[in-house]
Amino acid sequence: MTDVTPVRRGRGRRPAAEVRGAVLAAAGRILLHDGMQAITFDRVAAEAGSSKTTLYKWWPSPGALAAEAYFAQSRRVLDFPDTGDVRADLIAQLRAFVRWLKDDGAEKPVSELIGAAQMDPSLARAWSESYALPRRDLARERLRVAQRQGQLRTDADLDIIVDHLWGACYHRLLVLKVPFDESIVEPLVDHALYGAAPRGA
């Protein structure tokens, strides 16, 4: 349980954007500290200084709220760099992703969100639309820039590269359930960019 004091509502109506931001911030804190089961409209509304009616109006389920809150929390640490060196940028972003999972507390809620999404259509849609597809688009755009700069082949399949890099992390996290850390990052990136065949083969 987090030690968070519920927000007291002041007089007058707050702007909708402010209320929504407060709700997402509260839900994100709860999610990372206590897990997805702790995300209830009662608790989030109390900590955000909002009303349950407002939450029901904006989100079809606590799961959908949790998915959007996860995206809002992760956004600040998972920016995609563009230094002009695609290898360095992929390594930097993938390291940030692994640290986010392993060191910043996101491993458990991510596992819970993806697991629950298999049975909750509103959560599955929110996870895809709020997080998975936007993150994929960011990675694909960075790779397109690398293609235009001649750092990747023009016929390189960018979706396959994305699947190879981030999919490997999700596979170890969700399917194999084996430990992993930042040591996998450079080998993953080098295999994605250069393949496993001997150089010159």
KOLGURO-630694 format. One line per 8 residues: number of its first residue (from 1); their letters; for each residue x, y, z of C-alpha. Coordinates in nm, 4 decimals. Layout:
BEGIN
NUM> a> X/Y/Z; ...
END
This chain:
BEGIN
1> mtdvtpvr> 0.0000/0.0000/0.0000; 0.1394/0.3401/-0.0921; 0.1494/0.6164/0.1648; -0.0341/0.8728/-0.0450; -0.2678/1.1314/0.1021; -0.5911/1.1687/-0.0958; -0.6193/1.4984/-0.2763; -0.8624/1.7435/-0.1222
9> rgrgrrpa> -1.0980/1.9054/-0.3675; -1.1003/2.2818/-0.3655; -1.3945/2.4985/-0.4480; -1.5034/2.5234/-0.8088; -1.4601/2.2883/-1.0999; -1.1144/2.1976/-1.2169; -1.0433/2.1904/-1.5908; -1.1026/1.8473/-1.7423
17> aevrgavl> -0.7397/1.8147/-1.8514; -0.6222/1.8818/-1.4961; -0.8618/1.6248/-1.3531; -0.7619/1.3655/-1.6118; -0.3935/1.4274/-1.5422; -0.4463/1.3880/-1.1691; -0.6376/1.0641/-1.2210; -0.3695/0.9184/-1.4479
25> aaagrill> -0.0934/1.0227/-1.2069; -0.2727/0.8640/-0.9122; -0.3490/0.5460/-1.1056; 0.0121/0.5259/-1.2237; 0.1474/0.5545/-0.8691; -0.0893/0.2869/-0.7447; -0.0121/0.0574/-1.0372; 0.3660/0.0709/-0.9951
33> hdgmqait> 0.3602/0.0384/-0.6164; 0.0726/-0.2007/-0.5503; -0.0056/-0.3722/-0.8796; -0.3064/-0.3867/-1.1036; -0.5426/-0.5405/-0.8473; -0.5119/-0.2188/-0.6453; -0.6521/-0.0110/-0.9331; -1.0142/0.0491/-0.8356
41> fdrvaaea> -1.2242/0.3493/-0.9242; -1.2874/0.4079/-0.5521; -0.9192/0.4286/-0.4623; -0.8072/0.6216/-0.7688; -1.0880/0.8753/-0.7325; -1.0023/0.9294/-0.3656; -0.6300/0.9796/-0.4318; -0.6908/1.2015/-0.7353
49> gsskttly> -0.9553/1.4177/-0.5688; -1.2032/1.3238/-0.8396; -1.5375/1.1470/-0.8495; -1.6101/0.7896/-0.9509; -1.8665/0.9233/-1.1952; -1.5912/1.1056/-1.3825; -1.3807/0.7902/-1.4024; -1.6739/0.5842/-1.5313
57> kwwpspga> -1.7335/0.8504/-1.7963; -1.3759/0.8368/-1.9280; -1.2768/0.4717/-1.8841; -1.4898/0.1585/-1.9412; -1.3063/-0.0383/-1.6731; -1.0299/-0.0063/-1.4138; -0.8153/-0.2135/-1.6488; -0.8499/0.0411/-1.9276
65> laaeayfa> -0.7551/0.3159/-1.6820; -0.4527/0.1124/-1.5693; -0.3335/0.0728/-1.9285; -0.3498/0.4455/-2.0005; -0.1895/0.5261/-1.6656; 0.0955/0.2895/-1.7475; 0.1541/0.4711/-2.0756; 0.1534/0.8084/-1.8991
73> qsrrvldf> 0.4056/0.6857/-1.6409; 0.6350/0.5161/-1.8929; 0.6378/0.8013/-2.1418; 0.8833/1.0109/-1.9415; 1.1462/0.7342/-1.9279; 1.1010/0.5667/-2.2664; 1.1647/0.8540/-2.5054; 1.3341/0.7420/-2.8245
81> pdtgdvra> 1.6663/0.9230/-2.8817; 1.7990/1.0299/-3.2208; 2.1708/1.1043/-3.2038; 2.2304/1.0066/-3.5650; 2.3719/0.6651/-3.4641; 2.0960/0.4063/-3.4864; 2.2910/0.1365/-3.2998; 2.3642/0.3681/-3.0074
89> dliaqlra> 2.0041/0.4900/-3.0000; 1.8571/0.1387/-3.0016; 2.0910/0.0370/-2.7201; 2.0005/0.3473/-2.5163; 1.6258/0.2973/-2.5592; 1.6322/-0.0766/-2.4932; 1.8441/-0.0242/-2.1821; 1.5917/0.2322/-2.0584
97> fvrwlkdd> 1.3127/-0.0209/-2.1215; 1.4908/-0.2984/-1.9294; 1.5682/-0.0601/-1.6408; 1.2041/0.0496/-1.6394; 1.0983/-0.3130/-1.6014; 1.3659/-0.4322/-1.3621; 1.4649/-0.1317/-1.1532; 1.1683/0.1066/-1.1643
105> gaekpvse> 0.8969/-0.1405/-1.0664; 0.7187/-0.1927/-1.3984; 0.7830/-0.5664/-1.4376; 0.4917/-0.6844/-1.2219; 0.2265/-0.4409/-1.3502; 0.3272/-0.5050/-1.7133; 0.2865/-0.8793/-1.6618; -0.0485/-0.8246/-1.4919
113> ligaaqmd> -0.1753/-0.5849/-1.7584; -0.0867/-0.8112/-2.0498; -0.2247/-1.1173/-1.8701; -0.5537/-0.9459/-1.7838; -0.5856/-0.8099/-2.1372; -0.6353/-1.1649/-2.2645; -0.9727/-1.1740/-2.0870; -1.0745/-0.8066/-2.0854
121> pslaraws> -1.1495/-0.6591/-2.4312; -1.1585/-0.2994/-2.3050; -0.8197/-0.3420/-2.1414; -0.6787/-0.5138/-2.4517; -0.7967/-0.2253/-2.6693; -0.6625/0.0357/-2.4272; -0.3242/-0.1393/-2.4003; -0.2930/-0.1590/-2.7777
129> esyalprr> -0.4157/0.1930/-2.8544; -0.2597/0.3759/-2.5575; 0.0739/0.1990/-2.5358; 0.1748/-0.0867/-2.7666; 0.0965/0.0651/-3.1069; 0.2252/0.4172/-3.0244; 0.5515/0.2702/-2.8899; 0.5854/0.0564/-3.2023
137> dlarerlr> 0.5287/0.3598/-3.4227; 0.8053/0.5522/-3.2420; 1.0525/0.2682/-3.2947; 0.9522/0.2267/-3.6584; 0.9959/0.5976/-3.7272; 1.3450/0.5978/-3.5748; 1.4352/0.3021/-3.7955; 1.2930/0.4781/-4.1030
145> vaqrqgql> 1.5248/0.7706/-4.0342; 1.8157/0.5253/-4.0187; 1.7075/0.3820/-4.3536; 1.7038/0.7267/-4.5119; 2.0522/0.7896/-4.3717; 2.1841/0.4646/-4.5192; 2.2367/0.2967/-4.1811; 1.9865/0.0214/-4.2651
153> rtdadldi> 1.9174/-0.1565/-4.5914; 1.6310/-0.0067/-4.7888; 1.4585/-0.3461/-4.7908; 1.4991/-0.4062/-4.4157; 1.1714/-0.5147/-4.2529; 1.1304/-0.2610/-3.9739; 0.8484/-0.4504/-3.8030; 1.0699/-0.7593/-3.7804
161> ivdhlwga> 1.3453/-0.5511/-3.6179; 1.0973/-0.4150/-3.3619; 0.9666/-0.7662/-3.2905; 1.3208/-0.8968/-3.2534; 1.4288/-0.6323/-3.0022; 1.1343/-0.5656/-2.7738; 0.9647/-0.8982/-2.8425; 1.2664/-1.0794/-2.6981
169> cyhrllvl> 1.2228/-0.8925/-2.3691; 0.8503/-0.9667/-2.3529; 0.9153/-1.3327/-2.4399; 1.1578/-1.3740/-2.1496; 0.9292/-1.1804/-1.9171; 0.5941/-1.3389/-2.0008; 0.6550/-1.6770/-2.1645; 0.9857/-1.8170/-2.0427
177> kvpfdesi> 0.9699/-1.6275/-1.7108; 1.3476/-1.6269/-1.6842; 1.5660/-1.3530/-1.5346; 1.7246/-1.1002/-1.7676; 1.9001/-0.7677/-1.7337; 2.0748/-0.5010/-1.9385; 2.3420/-0.7490/-2.0472; 2.1085/-0.8766/-2.3203
185> veplvdha> 2.0738/-0.5359/-2.4842; 2.3880/-0.5043/-2.6952; 2.3698/-0.8647/-2.8267; 2.0035/-0.8123/-2.9165; 2.0776/-0.4928/-3.1069; 2.3792/-0.6372/-3.2859; 2.1870/-0.9475/-3.3938; 1.9022/-0.7301/-3.5182
193> lygaaprg> 2.1321/-0.5041/-3.7166; 2.3989/-0.7475/-3.8371; 2.2493/-1.0979/-3.8110; 2.4035/-1.4141/-3.6740; 2.5896/-1.5283/-3.9863; 2.9671/-1.4895/-4.0027; 3.0738/-1.1469/-4.1278; 3.1087/-1.1524/-4.5035
201> a> 2.8995/-1.4685/-4.5446
END
